[in-house]
């Protein structure tokens, strides 16, 4: 008759493997969810939440490699366990992939020689002590990587055009669900505020400037991240969307001449 105690080591080893496999899946997944959730509900600062999220992806990578090696030797765990362990890594990579080729900058402007300046935004408590000046060395990187991020111009002798461009810009800013406008001055042609990203609740400051010069109504926009040295292309994407709106708004009565929108009367 077999003695029961002789089976206990095998059962114990099996139980330990099951616990390890469970942790290999649950730990990185928990870090991923916790980082995103804590930042989204503003329990912790956005950048800390992002770091926890990224740590989940890194732990997932390490665990996946370990499970692959274990499986190569023991034929365990099942493939589905390896796949679940790799899931947080794939999610983390997928979230960063759209901005993978973006330059390592966090401040973007359509006018890099005379960028719009932050005034009201610079006085926000969260920006106390921050350097809000535009980095000169970002200019060439913006021109090289974002050639379409340029001043939007409408050529028209009508003096009311600048006001129409300002109204369109303000309407657009107020319509954005995750934007907050904190200053708008039609006389100076300035709109300032900040945008909040949907998942981690990062706050990026923006300023729009609408001026008239040499018979042209000129729209410029600048967007600057508060956290990190790179923005994964978020600021350029934000400005690009605003430019597309302006082009769509005035494009029906405009034609493009060397990048300048010249307002023409319908035939």
C-alpha positions, 0 to 999 in steps of 0.5 A: 500500500502506497504511503500518502506522504510520498505524494505531498511533495508533488502536490506541494510543487504543483500548488507552488507553480499555480501560485507563481503562475497566478502572480505572473499574470495578476501582478503586472495586470494589477499594476497596470490597472492601478496606475491608470485608475489612481491617476484617472480618479486623481488619487495620485499625480498623473505622472506617478500613475503613468510610472506605475502603469509603465512598471506593470508593462515592464513586470509583464515583460520580465514575467513573460520571458520567465514563463517562456523559459519555464515552458521550454523546460517543463512544458508548463504553464499552458500557452494561455497563461503565457499570453495572459502574462504578456497582455499588460506588456502589449497594452503598455506598448500599444498605448505608447505606439502612436507617439513612438516616432515623436521627437522628445519635446514637450512644447509645440507652437505654430510660430517658433520664432515668435510663439504665443506667450502664456500669461493667465496660465503661467499664474495658475498654482500648478505652474508656480515656479515653472519655466513657461518660456519656449525652448529655442532648440525645439523650433528646428525639431518642430519644423522637421517633424511637424511640417503642417504645424504652421500659422493659419492665415486668412487674407481678406481686406474685411476688417471683421475677419480677425474677429471671425477667426477669434470667434471660431477659435473660441467656439472650438476651444469651448466645444472640447470636452476636456479643455478649460478656457481660463482667459479669452480677450477678443481685443488682444486676440488671446485665448488661454486654457489647459487640456486634460488627457482622458486616461491619466489626466495629464494637464497640458497648457495651451494658448491661441493668438489671433492677430491682424497683420498686413491684411491677414488674420493670423491664427497661432497656437501653442501647447505645452505639457506640464509633465515629462520631457516628451509628449509622444506627439500629444501637443502637435496632435492637439494643435493639428486638430485645431488647425483642421477645424480652422481650415474646415471653417474658412476653407469653403470660402478660401483657396490655398496659395503657398500655404496661405488661405486667401478668402475669395467670394463665391462665384 
